[in-house]
Amino acid sequence: MEELVRLEDVRDAAAGGAHLLWAAQGQHDGRLGPGVRAWRHGTALAVASPDLSQRDRLAVDGAPADVTHLVRHVLADLGPTYRPVGPAPLIEAVTGASPGLAPVAEFYWMETSTPPPGSPSPGVRWLDDVQVKEATSLFDRFFPDSYAQPDDGGPHRWAGIVGPLGDGAQPEPLAVAADAWSAADCGFLAGVCVHPDTRGRGLAQAVCGFVLDTLMRRHGRAALMVHEDNQAAIAAYERLGMARRLFGVAQVVSP
């Protein structure tokens, strides 16, 4: 097992794997993100990211036997708070061969390396500090479980559409999305929230298209995570050119 300390080495070992490059949280000066560690064993690569989107994540990929060996040794070093994340068939194989691990969830990892079709909506803009604070109410009412929140102090930049809900109403954020936890090699979209009274007007797709266009220009690739049963969101992201892949998550369990 070899620990990798340079972003360049992680890039080589990742072979284009977006979830691995995102987990590395690479900096534009060539360093790994704060607290990030990475290891290679045979075909396997594991990238440990502390407190990434409110979780200690261990992104993995490679042949199941190599990944199983690597995960066993890495978790012995890191501790049980890290949760292996990777393609669903791989996580199934690793947990099946590891009595101390159990699968806990599946989701779609979606990514793109091409700009979204069409031009960004002129009604979308980056929100100022006051508007970001106002967006907090949107999440409190309609998406309290979002990993990305306007008031959580995370590494986010928020875009949105601001307007009145009806005649005489005060303007407020109606749809927002964040450039959140982006890395040098992979931008990341999160925190998509839309006021339910505006659904059907295409506001979410407009905001997401705006953020994805920005991420593509800066990072060359963009990704997001979405629950597998959120078919409306998946369809909207696919219209923006994103491809989905089923991923799994495992966690350490007591013997």
C-alpha positions in Angstrom: 0.0 0.0 0.0 1.4 3.4 -1.0 0.3 6.7 0.3 0.1 9.5 -2.3 0.8 13.0 -1.2 0.8 14.9 -4.5 -2.3 15.9 -6.4 -0.5 14.9 -9.6 -0.1 11.4 -8.4 -3.7 11.1 -7.4 -4.7 12.4 -10.8 -2.6 9.7 -12.5 -4.0 7.0 -10.2 -7.6 8.2 -10.6 -7.5 7.8 -14.4 -10.3 10.3 -14.8 -12.5 9.1 -12.0 -14.5 12.2 -11.2 -15.6 11.1 -7.7 -12.0 10.4 -6.8 -10.8 13.8 -8.1 -13.6 15.5 -6.3 -12.8 13.8 -3.1 -9.1 14.9 -3.4 -10.4 18.5 -3.2 -7.4 19.5 -5.3 -6.1 23.1 -5.0 -5.1 25.1 -8.0 -1.6 25.2 -6.7 -1.3 21.4 -7.0 -1.9 20.5 -3.4 -4.5 18.1 -2.0 -7.3 19.6 0.0 -7.0 20.3 3.7 -6.8 17.0 5.6 -7.1 14.9 2.5 -5.1 11.7 2.2 -4.9 9.1 -0.6 -3.6 5.6 -1.0 -3.0 3.2 -3.9 -2.8 -0.6 -3.8 -2.7 -2.5 -7.1 -5.6 -1.2 -9.2 -7.3 0.4 -6.2 -7.3 4.0 -5.2 -8.8 5.4 -2.0 -9.2 9.1 -1.2 -10.1 10.1 2.3 -11.8 13.5 2.7 -12.7 14.7 6.2 -16.0 16.5 6.6 -16.7 16.7 2.9 -20.3 17.8 2.5 -20.8 17.0 6.2 -19.4 13.5 6.0 -16.0 11.8 6.4 -15.9 10.2 2.9 -13.6 7.5 1.5 -13.9 7.5 -2.2 -12.8 4.3 -3.8 -12.5 2.6 -7.2 -10.6 -0.3 -8.7 -10.8 -4.1 -8.8 -12.9 -5.4 -5.8 -10.1 -7.5 -4.3 -7.7 -4.6 -4.3 -10.2 -2.2 -3.0 -11.3 -4.5 -0.2 -7.6 -4.9 0.9 -7.1 -1.2 0.7 -10.2 -0.2 2.5 -9.5 -2.6 5.4 -6.1 -1.1 6.0 -7.1 2.5 5.5 -10.1 2.3 7.8 -7.9 0.8 10.5 -5.8 4.0 10.3 -8.6 6.5 9.8 -11.3 5.2 12.1 -15.0 4.3 11.7 -16.3 7.7 10.8 -15.2 7.3 7.2 -17.7 5.8 4.8 -16.5 4.1 1.6 -18.2 5.5 -1.5 -18.0 4.2 -5.0 -19.8 2.5 -7.9 -22.6 0.4 -6.5 -21.4 -3.0 -7.7 -18.0 -2.3 -6.2 -19.4 -1.3 -2.8 -21.6 -4.4 -2.9 -18.5 -6.6 -3.5 -16.4 -4.9 -0.8 -19.1 -5.1 1.9 -19.7 -8.8 0.9 -16.1 -9.5 1.6 -15.8 -7.4 4.7 -17.7 -8.5 7.8 -17.0 -5.1 9.4 -18.8 -3.1 6.7 -22.4 -2.8 5.7 -24.1 -1.0 2.8 -26.2 1.9 4.0 -27.4 3.8 0.9 -27.4 4.2 -2.8 -27.6 7.4 -4.9 -26.8 8.6 -8.4 -23.5 10.3 -9.0 -24.1 12.5 -12.1 -21.4 14.3 -14.0 -20.6 16.1 -17.3 -17.6 17.3 -19.1 -19.5 19.4 -21.6 -21.3 22.8 -21.1 -25.0 22.6 -20.7 -27.0 23.2 -23.9 -28.3 26.7 -24.6 -27.4 30.0 -23.0 -27.7 30.6 -19.3 -30.9 32.3 -18.3 -30.5 36.1 -18.0 -32.7 36.0 -14.9 -30.1 34.0 -12.9 -27.3 35.8 -11.0 -24.9 35.2 -8.2 -26.6 36.2 -4.9 -25.2 38.9 -2.6 -24.8 38.4 1.1 -28.3 39.7 1.9 -29.9 37.5 -0.7 -28.0 34.4 0.5 -29.3 35.1 4.1 -32.8 35.5 2.7 -32.5 32.1 1.0 -32.1 30.5 4.4 -35.8 30.7 4.9 -36.3 28.8 1.6 -34.3 25.9 3.0 -35.9 26.0 6.4 -39.3 25.6 4.9 -38.8 23.4 1.9 -35.4 21.6 2.1 -34.1 21.4 5.7 -32.2 18.2 5.0 -30.0 19.7 2.3 -26.2 19.1 2.8 -25.5 22.5 1.4 -27.2 25.3 3.4 -26.9 29.1 2.9 -26.0 29.6 6.6 -23.7 26.6 7.2 -20.4 28.5 6.6 -19.3 25.9 4.0 -17.3 26.6 0.9 -20.3 27.7 -1.2 -21.2 30.4 -3.7 -24.9 30.7 -4.3 -26.8 31.5 -7.6 -30.5 32.2 -7.8 -33.5 33.8 -9.3 -35.0 36.6 -7.1 -38.5 37.9 -7.7 -42.0 38.4 -6.1 -44.3 35.4 -5.7 -47.3 37.6 -6.6 -48.6 41.1 -7.2 -47.4 43.5 -4.6 -45.1 40.9 -2.9 -41.6 41.7 -1.9 -38.8 40.1 -4.1 -37.3 37.0 -2.5 -35.1 34.1 -3.7 -37.4 31.7 -5.6 -34.8 29.2 -6.8 -31.2 28.7 -5.8 -28.3 26.4 -6.3 -24.7 26.4 -5.0 -21.2 26.0 -6.3 -20.3 23.8 -3.3 -17.2 21.9 -2.3 -15.7 22.3 -5.8 -12.2 21.1 -6.4 -9.6 22.0 -9.0 -10.5 19.0 -11.2 -14.2 18.8 -10.5 -16.8 21.5 -9.8 -19.7 20.4 -7.7 -23.4 21.5 -7.7 -25.5 21.2 -4.6 -28.2 22.9 -2.6 -30.8 23.1 -5.3 -34.0 24.5 -3.8 -37.1 25.9 -5.5 -40.2 27.5 -3.9 -43.0 25.1 -4.6 -45.3 27.8 -5.9 -43.0 28.4 -8.8 -42.6 24.8 -9.9 -43.3 24.1 -13.6 -41.7 27.4 -14.7 -38.2 25.9 -15.3 -36.5 27.9 -12.6 -34.5 25.0 -11.2 -33.1 24.0 -14.6 -32.3 27.7 -15.3 -30.4 28.1 -12.0 -28.6 24.7 -12.4 -27.7 25.5 -16.0 -26.1 28.8 -14.9 -24.0 27.1 -12.1 -23.0 24.2 -14.3 -21.9 26.6 -17.1 -19.7 28.4 -14.5 -18.3 25.1 -13.1 -17.4 23.8 -16.6 -15.6 27.0 -17.5 -13.5 26.9 -14.3 -13.0 23.2 -13.7 -13.6 21.4 -17.0 -16.0 18.9 -15.3 -18.9 19.1 -13.0 -20.8 16.6 -10.8 -23.6 16.3 -8.3 -25.3 13.7 -6.1 -29.0 13.0 -6.2 -31.3 10.5 -4.5 -32.2 7.6 -6.8 -35.9 8.1 -6.4 -35.9 11.8 -7.3 -36.9 11.2 -10.9 -37.9 14.8 -11.6 -34.5 16.1 -10.6 -32.6 13.3 -12.5 -34.6 14.1 -15.7 -33.7 17.9 -15.3 -30.0 17.1 -14.8 -30.0 14.8 -17.8 -31.5 17.6 -20.0 -28.5 19.6 -18.9 -26.2 17.0 -20.3 -25.3 15.1 -17.2 -24.9 11.3 -17.1 -25.8 9.2 -14.1 -24.1 6.3 -12.4 -25.5 4.3 -9.5 -23.2 4.6 -6.4 -23.2 3.0 -3.1 -22.2 4.0 0.4 -21.0 1.7 3.2 -20.2 2.2 6.9 -18.4 0.4 9.7 -20.6 -1.7 11.8 -20.1 -3.1 15.3 -19.1 -6.8 15.4 
